[in-house]
Amino acid sequence: MKIVLLGAGHIGHTISHLLVNSGDYQLTVVDQSPVSLDKLKHLNVRTVVLDSDQASALEAIMRGHDAVINALPYHLAMKVAQAAKNAGCHYFDLTEDVAATKAIMALAKDAKTAFMPQCGLAPGFIGIVAHHLAQEFDSLDEIKMRVGALPAFPTNALKYNLTWSVDGLINEYCHPCEAIHGGEVTAMLPLEGLEHFSLDGVEYEAFNTSGGLGTLCETLKGKVRNLDYKSVRYPGHRELMQFLLSDLRLSGDQETLKDIMRKSVPTTMQDVVLVFVTVSGMKHGAYVQEVFARKIFAQRATHTDAPLSAIQITTAAGICAAVDLFREGKLPKHGFVRQEEVKLTDFLANRFGVAYEQSRRIESIS
């Protein structure tokens, strides 16, 4: 299968290794940075230096390929999706942006190719898990989806290090959050809905952020009383972000906030990803709750492999598994493809999705 991969950053680098080493994919990697592409020279990939804003040039590169994997910032999603449609390529991305996903959904209505956005961790894997658990119930009451990409060793006041895109992080902190409350689809404010919980002996907080639900609100409307998604952080993080975004009004000057965070909040490869889903409802005449909880840890460097952060592992595994399942004929071949159309059993059995199955299962929750 011939793939165009747009973006050679940390996630794109991991995607490249997974697909090329599988032996089933021919890869063309596109990025505006020759330095980033240079890091892939040891792989059997074709590299192209190109500014991703050049839609016509992107479309020309896509022609002759089977699919496009978009690992670029969320604000380029619609432009790339349109180019993919024009070129007759299947489309996969990692976006958490609600507006971009809805635009791609509209674009896919009459498409002869498949469009599958939101193939990462959240949205992505978290929705696959929630939908799988929901299918086991006779009637649904409440679904809670919680995900955290956290530093393993928090040392600053924010108790946070940058583990992924600053653009994506600020985007999810600043936009309305879809949810179902009392059976009705609604919009919640970001950073609100603060709650605390402990998992595996560690204290966490969680609060509303945008995009993590993917398309589940539409899929489960009329079937569940309450459905929400929250990001998990260490206690105290939300209060400081509220100060920056609201009290200092940086929600209206996001570029300044992004610049501050890039300069002042260190990145880390030593991270942990937390996945925590609870579903409650009626099953066989009893009111019960089912829980799925995992921790995925960073991979240390070895004499043959570079270190991989947990967010690299989970995000790359998500989109590679989606593409692989599509190649195997386990997903629709045209139109808009939702994450919840992926069977959890298929995902976890997949050679890429197994990264989640090999993670640490959490048995005790309080």
Long-range contacts (C-beta under 8 A, 24 or more apart in sequence): 1-25, 1-26, 1-66, 1-67, 1-323, 1-327, 2-26, 2-28, 2-64, 2-65, 2-66, 2-67, 3-27, 3-28, 3-65, 3-66, 3-67, 3-68, 3-69, 3-323, 4-28, 4-30, 4-61, 4-62, 4-65, 4-67, 4-68, 4-69, 4-89, 5-29, 5-30, 5-68, 5-69, 5-71, 6-30, 6-31, 6-52, 6-58, 6-68, 6-69, 6-70, 6-71, 6-72, 6-80, 7-31, 7-52, 7-70, 7-71, 7-72, 8-33, 8-36, 8-37, 8-39, 8-40, 8-47, 9-36, 9-71, 10-164, 10-309, 10-312, 11-71, 11-94, 11-164, 11-312, 11-315, 11-316, 12-36, 12-71, 13-39, 13-40, 13-312, 14-308, 14-312, 14-313, 14-315, 14-316, 15-69, 15-71, 15-316, 15-319, 15-320, 16-40, 16-43, 16-45, 17-43, 18-316, 18-317, 18-320, 18-352, 19-320, 19-323, 20-44, 20-45, 22-324, 22-351, 22-352, 24-324, 24-327, 28-61, 28-65, 30-58, 30-61, 52-76, 52-79, 52-80, 53-79, 55-79, 55-82, 55-83, 58-83, 59-83, 59-86, 59-87, 62-87, 62-89, 63-87, 63-88, 63-89, 65-89, 66-90, 67-91, 67-92, 67-323, 67-326, 68-92, 69-93, 69-319, 69-323, 70-94, 70-95, 71-319, 73-165, 73-167, 73-168, 74-100, 74-167, 74-168, 74-171, 75-100, 75-167, 77-101, 77-103, 77-104, 77-117, 78-103, 78-104, 78-107, 81-107, 81-115, 81-117, 82-107, 84-113, 84-115, 85-111, 85-113, 85-115, 88-112, 88-113, 89-113, 90-114, 90-115, 90-116, 90-326, 91-115, 91-116, 91-117, 92-116, 92-117, 92-119, 92-319, 92-322, 92-323, 92-326, 93-117, 93-118, 93-119, 93-319, 94-118, 94-119, 94-120, 94-124, 94-315, 94-318, 94-319, 95-211, 96-120, 96-122, 96-123, 96-168, 96-171, 96-172, 96-210, 96-211, 96-212, 97-171, 97-175, 97-211, 98-175, 98-176, 98-178, 98-210, 98-211, 101-211, 101-214, 101-215, 104-336, 105-215, 105-336, 108-335, 108-336, 109-335, 109-336, 111-334, 111-335, 112-334, 113-333, 113-334, 114-326, 114-331, 114-332, 114-333, 114-334, 114-335, 114-337, 115-335, 115-336, 115-337, 116-322, 116-326, 116-331, 116-336, 116-337, 116-339, 118-211, 118-214, 118-215, 118-339, 119-318, 119-319, 119-322, 119-323, 119-339, 120-314, 120-315, 120-318, 120-319, 121-147, 121-149, 121-273, 121-275, 121-311, 121-314, 121-315, 121-318, 122-147, 122-211, 122-212, 122-229, 123-211, 123-212, 123-213, 123-214, 123-215, 123-339, 124-214, 124-315, 124-318, 124-319, 124-322, 124-339, 125-275, 125-314, 125-318, 125-339, 125-347, 125-356, 126-212, 126-214, 126-229, 126-275, 126-277, 127-213, 127-214, 127-215, 127-216, 127-338, 127-339, 127-340, 128-339, 128-340, 128-342, 128-343, 128-344, 128-347, 129-275, 129-277, 129-292, 129-344, 130-216, 130-277, 130-279, 130-340, 131-216, 131-219, 131-220, 131-339, 131-340, 131-344, 132-343, 132-344, 132-345, 133-277, 133-279, 133-290, 133-292, 134-220, 134-223, 134-224, 134-279, 134-281, 136-283, 136-290, 137-279, 137-281, 137-282, 137-283, 137-290, 138-281, 138-282, 138-283, 138-284, 139-281, 139-282, 140-220, 140-223, 140-224, 140-225, 140-279, 140-280, 140-281, 141-224, 141-225, 141-226, 141-280, 141-281, 141-282, 141-287, 142-224, 142-225, 142-226, 142-227, 142-278, 142-279, 142-280, 142-281, 143-216, 143-220, 143-224, 143-226, 143-227, 143-228, 143-277, 143-278, 143-279, 143-280, 144-228, 144-230, 144-276, 144-277, 144-278, 144-279, 145-212, 145-213, 145-227, 145-228, 145-229, 145-230, 145-276, 145-277, 146-197, 146-206, 146-229, 146-230, 146-231, 146-232, 146-274, 146-275, 146-276, 146-277, 147-212, 147-229, 147-231, 147-232, 147-273, 147-274, 147-275, 147-276, 148-204, 148-206, 148-231, 148-232, 148-233, 148-273, 148-274, 149-271, 149-273, 149-310, 149-311, 149-314, 150-232, 150-233, 150-234, 150-271, 150-272, 150-273, 150-274, 151-268, 151-270, 151-271, 151-272, 152-268, 152-270, 152-271, 152-272, 152-297, 152-298, 153-268, 153-270, 154-234, 156-265, 156-266, 157-236, 157-240, 158-236, 158-237, 158-240, 158-241, 158-265, 159-233, 159-234, 159-235, 159-236, 159-237, 160-233, 160-234, 160-237, 160-265, 161-265, 161-266, 161-267, 161-268, 161-271, 162-261, 162-262, 162-265, 162-266, 162-267, 162-268, 163-267, 163-268, 163-271, 163-309, 163-310, 163-311, 164-311, 164-315, 166-258, 166-261, 166-262, 167-258, 169-261, 170-254, 170-257, 170-258, 170-261, 171-210, 171-211, 172-209, 172-210, 172-211, 172-212, 172-231, 173-209, 173-210, 173-241, 173-245, 173-251, 174-210, 174-245, 174-251, 174-254, 175-210, 175-211, 176-210, 177-208, 177-209, 177-210, 177-211, 177-213, 177-228, 177-229, 178-210, 178-213, 178-217, 179-208, 179-213, 179-217, 179-226, 179-227, 179-228, 179-229, 180-217, 180-220, 180-221, 180-224, 180-225, 180-226, 180-227, 180-228, 181-226, 181-228, 182-225, 182-226, 183-222, 183-224, 183-225, 185-217, 185-218, 185-221, 188-228, 191-238, 191-241, 191-242, 191-245, 193-228, 193-230, 194-238, 195-230, 196-235, 197-365, 197-366, 198-365, 198-366, 199-274, 199-276, 199-293, 199-362, 199-365, 200-295, 200-362, 200-364, 203-234, 203-235, 204-232, 204-233, 204-234, 204-235, 204-274, 205-232, 205-233, 205-234, 205-235, 205-236, 205-237, 205-238, 206-230, 206-231, 206-232, 206-233, 207-231, 207-233, 207-238, 214-338, 214-339, 214-340, 215-338, 215-339, 215-340, 216-340, 219-338, 219-340, 224-281, 232-274, 232-276, 268-309, 269-298, 269-307, 269-308, 269-309, 270-298, 270-309, 271-298, 271-309, 271-310, 271-311, 272-296, 272-297, 272-298, 272-310, 273-310, 273-311, 273-313, 273-314, 275-356, 276-362, 276-365, 291-365, 293-361, 293-362, 293-365, 294-356, 294-359, 294-360, 294-361, 294-362, 295-359, 295-360, 295-362, 296-355, 296-356, 296-359, 296-360, 297-359, 297-360, 313-355, 314-355, 314-356, 316-352, 317-352, 317-353, 317-354, 317-355, 317-356, 318-353, 320-352, 321-347, 321-350, 321-352, 321-353, 324-350, 324-351, 324-352, 325-350
